[in-house]
Amino acid sequence: MFTLQAGYQVRDYAEWKRMFDRDPAGRAASGARSFRVFRDADDGNYVVVHLDFDTRDAANAFLERLRSQVWNDPDVMEPLLLGTPTARILEQVAGEVLATG
């Protein structure tokens, strides 16, 4: 599995989340299997998103779509973000579910 990790310093989390929920880049249509949204525990306006894909090519293609159709659109991004988003593609190489108690 490959995870596209994107980080954003947002002006207002609620406004950013409304845009994210509208899905302007088409996550499901692009092959995303799942996503998780995280907020920094000390700065609720710093957001990290993990989007999971079956292949590296699918993750790369979605990242390029994000860059060209969303991140490069000043009408979308300027009201929402402070600074430039960061992104990287991670390959899962190990994992384990740990039992509790």
N, C-alpha and C positions, 0 to 999 in steps of 0.2 A: 504494500500500500504506500502511496505517496501523499504527503500532506502539504498543501500550500498554506504557508503561515504568512499572514499579512498583519502589520501593525500600523495603528493610526493614533495620532494625537488629535482628538476631536474638540470642537468648540463646545458642543452640547451633546451628551450621549443620547438623549431621547430623540433629538432631531436626526442624528446619524443613524440610529436604529430604525427609524421610520424609512429612511432611504434604503437601508440594508434589506429591510423586509419587502420592499418593492422589487428587489432583485433585478436591478438594471442590467446586469451582465448575464443573467440566465443560468444560475448555478446548476439546476437539475438538467436542463437541456444540454449543458456542457459536460455532463458526466460526473458531476460531484455526487458522491455516495452519501455524505453526511457533512454537517458543519457543527462547530462549537464556537461560541462567542465568549471571550473572557474580558473582564475589566481589571485593571491594575487595582490591587487592594488598597493602595494609598492614593491613587489618582483615578477617580472614576471616569475621567475623560480620556484615559489612555486605553485603547481597545486592541485586542489581538483576536484574529479570526483564524481558525483552522478549518480548511476544507479538504476532505479526503477524496482521493481519486484512485482508480485501479492501476493507472499507468502514469509514468512520468510525462509522456507526451500529452495526455489529457490535462494534467496539472499545468504544464507549460502553455498549452493552448488557452486555458482559462486565464492564466496570468496575463498573457498577451491581450486577451479580450478586455480584462480589467483595465490594463494600461491604456489601450486605445479608445475604449468606449466609455469608460467611467473616470479614471484618474486624470485623463487629459482633457476632460470637459470642465472648464472653469465655472460654468453655471451650476454644475453639480457639486464640485469639490470646494471651491472657495468659501461658500457659506458654511461648510461642514468641518473642514480640516484646518489644522494649524501645522504647516509643514508638509513634507512629502511622505507618502506612505512607504513603508519598508516591506519587502517580500522576500521569501526564500522557499524553496521546495525541499522538503525533508523526506527521506526514505526511511520507513520503519524497518529496523533490523532486529528488534527484540521486543518482547512484551510479555507481561504476565499479570493475571488478576490475582491480587493478594487477598487471602481470606482474613476476615476480621474476627477478633475475639478469640 
